[in-house]
Amino acid sequence: MALAPPLLALALAPPLLALALALLAAAAAQDVAGDCRQYTNRSCEECLKNVTCLWCASSRRCMEYPVQRILPPADLCELRSARWGVCWVNFEALIIAMSVVGGTFLIMLGVCCCCCCCKKKSKKPDKEDERAAREREKRRVRQEERRAEMKSRHDEIRRKYGLFKEENPYAKFEN
């Protein structure tokens, strides 16, 4: 069963929140005096107790996180093997999850903006529509006036020449 975009965002929010809390906990429990290289060939959990350390699962190395760059370079450690903050999330999964959540958020924002704009537009007619309706009504009234004037003029001509149709054509002969 496919989840709708808002439900997908809600489904992904708890793991990302857990990751953020784990990173905060790791920052609080940081071993400031520790050197990251001393945790090489040990466990990921020991390495990541220090928030400045990066664990590479493929080589089982613990190293300083390269803070000059956002993501660790591939020659240092592959993204699928790199761990930082918590051991159960690699950078590749983190990038994919954040992209999906960000994309879903942008799509929802766009849909909401479109819905609001369409709702406002259909709610009240704009000034051009109102002006066009007034013009149509004025033209209709003028046309009715012209029709009535033309009918009275034609009736007058018919009466003048005796072509006016009376209600009863035999009324002339009754006298």
Secondary structure, DSSP 4 states (H G I P E B T S, - for coil): -PPPHHHHHHHHHHHHHHHHHHHHHHHHT--TT--GGGGTTS-HHHHTTSTTEEEETTTTEEEE--TTSSS--TTT--TTTEE-S-TT-BHHHHHHHHHHHHHHHHHHHHHHHHHHHHHHHHHS--HHHHHHHHHHHHHHHHHHHHHHHHHHHHHHHHHHTT-PPPS-GGGGGG-
